[in-house]
Amino acid sequence: MLDERRNTADSLQTRVHTLLDDAAEDDEWLAKSLKVIFGTVGNFESEDRRFGIV
């Protein structure tokens, strides 16, 4: 019974680590994307930010 609980705990730990790694990657992608969409205080990090054109 103890081995079964250890296996369950190990499996849960592996799943949690995978989820946290995925969340960290998504968070990093979102932070970079928001800079492109909204710009930053000092600059706009986009290839095409033309203002004043129709």
Backbone torsions as a table, in degrees:
resi	resn	phi	psi	omega
1	MET	NA	-36.9	179.3
2	LEU	-65.0	-41.0	178.0
3	ASP	-63.3	-38.8	179.0
4	GLU	-63.1	-42.5	178.6
5	ARG	-67.2	-37.7	176.5
6	ARG	-63.9	-42.6	178.9
7	ASN	-63.3	-41.1	178.0
8	THR	-64.3	-44.2	179.2
9	ALA	-63.8	-42.1	178.3
10	ASP	-64.1	-40.7	178.9
11	SER	-64.1	-43.8	178.1
12	LEU	-64.1	-40.2	179.2
13	GLN	-63.0	-42.1	178.1
14	THR	-62.9	-43.7	179.6
15	ARG	-64.8	-40.7	179.6
16	VAL	-65.7	-42.7	178.2
17	HIS	-61.5	-41.1	178.0
18	THR	-62.8	-45.1	179.1
19	LEU	-63.1	-41.5	179.8
20	LEU	-67.5	-38.4	176.6
21	ASP	-63.7	-43.7	177.9
22	ASP	-62.6	-41.5	-179.8
23	ALA	-65.4	-38.3	178.4
24	ALA	-64.4	-41.4	177.6
25	GLU	-64.1	-43.9	179.0
26	ASP	-63.4	-39.7	179.8
27	ASP	-64.4	-42.1	179.0
28	GLU	-64.4	-43.5	179.1
29	TRP	-62.3	-43.9	-179.2
30	LEU	-64.1	-42.3	179.2
31	ALA	-61.7	-42.4	178.5
32	LYS	-67.9	-39.8	-178.5
33	SER	-66.3	-39.4	-179.5
34	LEU	-64.5	-33.4	176.9
35	LYS	-63.9	-37.2	179.3
36	VAL	-72.6	-41.3	-177.3
37	ILE	-69.3	-48.2	-173.3
38	PHE	-104.1	-12.2	-177.2
39	GLY	79.8	176.8	176.7
40	THR	-119.1	177.6	-177.3
41	VAL	-61.8	-44.5	-174.7
42	GLY	-89.4	-21.3	-176.6
43	ASN	-160.1	174.7	172.2
44	PHE	-113.8	123.1	-176.5
45	GLU	-92.2	64.3	178.3
46	SER	-136.6	155.9	-179.8
47	GLU	-77.5	-23.2	-173.4
48	ASP	-139.4	85.9	177.8
49	ARG	-116.8	73.1	-179.4
50	ARG	-95.4	123.7	-179.1
51	PHE	-110.4	155.2	176.2
52	GLY	77.5	20.5	176.8
53	ILE	-118.4	152.6	-179.4
54	VAL	-90.3	NA	NA
